[in-house]
Amino acid sequence: MNIDEIIGNNLKKYRTAYNMTLKELSERLHKSISTISKYEKGCISLDMPTFLELAHIFDISPSLLLGSAADMSKEEGSYSPSSEILYMYTYDSQKKIIIRSVIERYPSINQNNVYRTQLFNEVKDTDKPGECGGLYTGKYISEGFIGTYLLRNQITKLEQVMISCVNNLVNPSQQLGLVSGLSNYTMLPVTFKTVISNTKITDKEILMDLLLFSKEDFKLMKKTHSLTVQNSR
């Protein structure tokens, strides 16, 4: 894959993540729909002003458009161009469905255990994260077996999310956590469970067991007057 194709794929990923049509992007760039389509297919190269304008429109670092073609190792306070891909699962009790999301983490070159992070929430296909219900960006900070995500919704800037995680002692490739933010239904503060995994989890029964609050959870909640997750499941 050449650099034009890499940039084109990333361009399409962010455009769809922002729920932006080709027409809407063409109007903002003052270019034809045909030209935008050719950019996304890697048929033509972006000029530097257009490249920078796209980064401004999507409110991202230009390096993220370059993706694996970027070389940021000499930038102060920069992040690796190679991302870690994680799979996040939550349960929507209103629709009674499991929500699948994709997390991209870019480790800092100069700071240990700090990552620039993108969360593609509610994806239809985990291999096409741009086709999602919302894009959140921010940081992930890891301290031992505990990790914290601090993210902001790029469509609705008012919405911020914190995800507090702890390593699953039974399965080291997973993290169990709590997501705290605003409810999509009530726009009031809400907290719910999540599972973040290094690999895709396809077994629905396992996911439901991890994502639903158990009797033991409610007993602990009543005893401590606080919401928590147990990391021994």
C-alpha positions as CSV (number, residue, x, y, z in Angstrom):
1,M,0.0,0.0,0.0
2,N,1.5,3.4,-1.0
3,I,1.3,6.6,1.0
4,D,-1.6,8.0,-1.0
5,E,-3.7,4.8,-0.3
6,I,-2.7,5.0,3.4
7,I,-3.8,8.6,3.7
8,G,-7.0,7.9,1.7
9,N,-8.0,5.1,4.0
10,N,-7.4,7.3,7.1
11,L,-9.3,10.1,5.4
12,K,-12.3,7.9,4.8
13,K,-12.1,6.5,8.4
14,Y,-12.3,9.9,10.0
15,R,-14.9,11.3,7.6
16,T,-17.3,8.4,8.4
17,A,-16.5,8.6,12.1
18,Y,-17.7,12.2,12.0
19,N,-20.8,11.0,10.1
20,M,-19.8,13.4,7.3
21,T,-20.9,12.8,3.7
22,L,-18.6,13.3,0.7
23,K,-20.7,16.3,-0.2
24,E,-20.3,17.9,3.2
25,L,-16.5,17.4,3.2
26,S,-16.3,18.7,-0.4
27,E,-18.1,21.9,0.6
28,R,-15.7,22.5,3.6
29,L,-12.7,21.9,1.5
30,H,-14.1,23.8,-1.6
31,K,-13.3,20.8,-3.8
32,S,-15.5,18.5,-5.9
33,I,-17.0,15.3,-4.6
34,S,-15.1,13.5,-7.3
35,T,-11.8,14.9,-6.0
36,I,-12.6,13.8,-2.4
37,S,-13.5,10.4,-3.6
38,K,-10.2,10.1,-5.5
39,Y,-8.3,11.2,-2.4
40,E,-10.0,8.4,-0.4
41,K,-9.2,5.8,-3.0
42,G,-5.5,6.9,-3.2
43,C,-5.8,7.8,-6.9
44,I,-4.4,11.3,-6.4
45,S,-2.1,13.0,-3.8
46,L,-3.1,15.7,-1.4
47,D,-1.3,19.0,-1.6
48,M,0.1,20.2,1.8
49,P,-2.6,23.0,2.4
50,T,-5.4,20.5,1.8
51,F,-3.6,17.9,4.0
52,L,-3.4,20.4,6.9
53,E,-6.9,21.6,6.4
54,L,-8.2,18.1,6.7
55,A,-6.4,17.6,10.0
56,H,-8.0,20.9,11.2
57,I,-11.5,19.8,10.1
58,F,-11.2,16.5,11.9
59,D,-9.4,18.2,14.9
60,I,-6.6,15.6,14.8
61,S,-2.8,15.6,14.5
62,P,-1.7,15.5,10.8
63,S,0.4,12.5,11.7
64,L,-2.8,10.5,12.2
65,L,-3.7,11.0,8.6
66,L,-0.4,9.5,7.7
67,G,-0.9,6.5,9.9
68,S,1.8,3.9,9.5
69,A,3.5,6.1,6.9
70,A,4.4,8.7,9.6
71,D,7.8,9.1,11.2
72,M,7.3,11.1,14.4
73,S,10.3,9.8,16.4
74,K,12.1,13.2,16.3
75,E,9.1,15.2,17.5
76,E,9.2,16.3,21.1
77,G,6.4,14.8,23.2
78,S,5.3,12.8,20.2
79,Y,3.6,9.4,19.9
80,S,4.4,6.3,18.0
81,P,2.8,6.1,14.6
82,S,2.0,2.4,15.3
83,S,-1.2,1.9,17.2
84,E,-2.4,-0.9,19.6
85,I,-5.8,-2.1,18.6
86,L,-8.2,-3.1,21.4
87,Y,-11.8,-4.2,21.5
88,M,-14.3,-2.7,23.9
89,Y,-17.7,-4.1,24.9
90,T,-20.6,-2.6,26.8
91,Y,-24.2,-3.5,27.3
92,D,-27.1,-1.3,26.2
93,S,-29.9,-2.2,28.6
94,Q,-32.5,-0.2,26.6
95,K,-31.9,-2.0,23.3
96,K,-30.8,-5.2,25.1
97,I,-27.7,-5.5,22.9
98,I,-23.9,-5.7,23.3
99,I,-22.2,-2.6,22.0
100,R,-18.9,-3.2,20.2
101,S,-16.2,-0.5,20.0
102,V,-12.6,-0.2,18.8
103,I,-9.8,1.6,20.7
104,E,-6.6,2.8,19.0
105,R,-3.8,3.6,21.4
106,Y,-0.6,5.3,20.3
107,P,2.2,5.0,22.9
108,S,4.1,8.1,23.9
109,I,7.8,8.0,22.8
110,N,9.0,10.1,25.7
111,Q,6.6,9.2,28.5
112,N,6.2,5.7,29.9
113,N,2.6,4.3,30.1
114,V,1.0,7.3,28.4
115,Y,-1.0,6.8,25.2
116,R,-2.8,9.1,22.8
117,T,-6.2,7.3,22.3
118,Q,-9.1,7.2,19.9
119,L,-12.3,5.4,20.7
120,F,-14.6,4.5,17.8
121,N,-17.8,3.9,19.7
122,E,-20.6,1.5,18.6
123,V,-19.0,0.1,15.4
124,K,-20.9,-2.0,12.9
125,D,-17.7,-3.9,11.9
126,T,-14.6,-3.9,14.1
127,D,-12.5,-4.1,10.9
128,K,-14.1,-0.8,9.7
129,P,-14.0,1.4,12.9
130,G,-14.8,4.6,11.0
131,E,-18.4,3.4,10.6
132,C,-19.3,4.1,14.2
133,G,-21.7,5.9,16.4
134,G,-19.2,8.4,17.7
135,L,-15.5,9.3,17.9
136,Y,-13.8,10.0,21.2
137,T,-10.2,11.2,21.6
138,G,-7.9,11.7,24.5
139,K,-5.4,9.9,26.6
140,Y,-4.9,6.6,28.3
141,I,-2.6,6.4,31.4
142,S,-1.5,3.1,32.8
143,E,-0.2,2.6,36.4
144,G,0.6,-1.0,37.2
145,F,-2.5,-3.1,36.8
146,I,-4.8,0.0,36.7
147,G,-5.6,2.2,33.7
148,T,-7.6,5.3,33.1
149,Y,-9.0,6.7,29.8
150,L,-9.9,10.4,29.6
151,L,-11.8,11.0,26.4
152,R,-13.9,13.7,24.8
153,N,-16.7,13.3,22.2
154,Q,-15.5,14.9,18.9
155,I,-19.0,15.5,17.7
156,T,-20.6,16.7,21.0
157,K,-17.7,18.5,22.7
158,L,-19.7,18.8,25.9
159,E,-19.6,15.1,26.5
160,Q,-16.5,13.7,28.3
161,V,-16.0,10.1,29.3
162,M,-13.7,8.5,31.9
163,I,-13.0,4.8,31.8
164,S,-11.4,3.3,34.9
165,C,-10.0,-0.2,34.3
166,V,-8.3,-3.0,36.2
167,N,-6.6,-6.0,34.8
168,N,-8.7,-9.2,34.8
169,L,-6.8,-11.6,37.1
170,V,-8.4,-14.6,35.3
171,N,-7.7,-13.4,31.8
172,P,-4.6,-11.1,31.5
173,S,-5.5,-10.1,28.0
174,Q,-8.6,-8.3,29.3
175,Q,-9.4,-5.3,31.4
176,L,-12.6,-4.9,33.4
177,G,-13.8,-1.4,34.0
178,L,-16.4,1.3,34.6
179,V,-17.4,3.9,32.1
180,S,-18.6,7.2,33.5
181,G,-20.2,9.9,31.4
182,L,-23.6,11.1,30.2
183,S,-26.4,8.8,29.3
184,N,-27.5,9.0,25.6
185,Y,-31.1,8.6,26.8
186,T,-31.3,11.0,29.7
187,M,-28.2,13.2,29.3
188,L,-27.6,12.7,33.0
189,P,-24.5,11.2,34.6
190,V,-24.3,7.4,34.3
191,T,-21.8,4.6,35.0
192,F,-21.8,1.1,33.4
193,K,-19.5,-1.8,33.0
194,T,-17.1,-2.5,30.2
195,V,-14.6,-5.1,29.0
196,I,-11.6,-4.1,27.0
197,S,-9.7,-6.9,25.3
198,N,-6.6,-7.4,23.2
199,T,-8.5,-9.9,21.1
200,K,-12.1,-10.0,19.8
201,I,-14.6,-11.7,22.1
202,T,-17.3,-13.6,20.2
203,D,-18.9,-15.6,22.9
204,K,-22.0,-13.7,23.9
205,E,-22.5,-15.7,27.2
206,I,-19.0,-14.8,28.4
207,L,-19.6,-11.1,27.5
208,M,-23.0,-11.0,29.3
209,D,-21.5,-12.5,32.4
210,L,-18.8,-9.9,32.5
211,L,-21.0,-6.9,31.6
212,L,-24.1,-7.4,33.7
213,F,-24.0,-6.5,37.4
214,S,-24.3,-9.7,39.5
215,K,-25.9,-10.3,42.8
216,E,-22.4,-10.1,44.4
217,D,-21.9,-6.7,42.8
218,F,-25.2,-5.4,44.3
219,K,-24.3,-6.8,47.7
220,L,-20.9,-5.0,47.6
221,M,-22.6,-1.9,46.4
222,K,-25.0,-1.9,49.3
223,K,-22.2,-2.6,51.7
224,T,-19.8,0.1,50.5
225,H,-22.3,2.6,49.0
226,S,-20.1,2.7,45.9
227,L,-20.1,1.2,42.5
228,T,-17.1,-1.0,41.7
229,V,-16.0,-4.1,39.6
230,Q,-14.4,-7.2,40.9
231,N,-11.3,-8.3,39.0
232,S,-11.4,-12.0,39.7
233,R,-14.0,-13.2,37.2
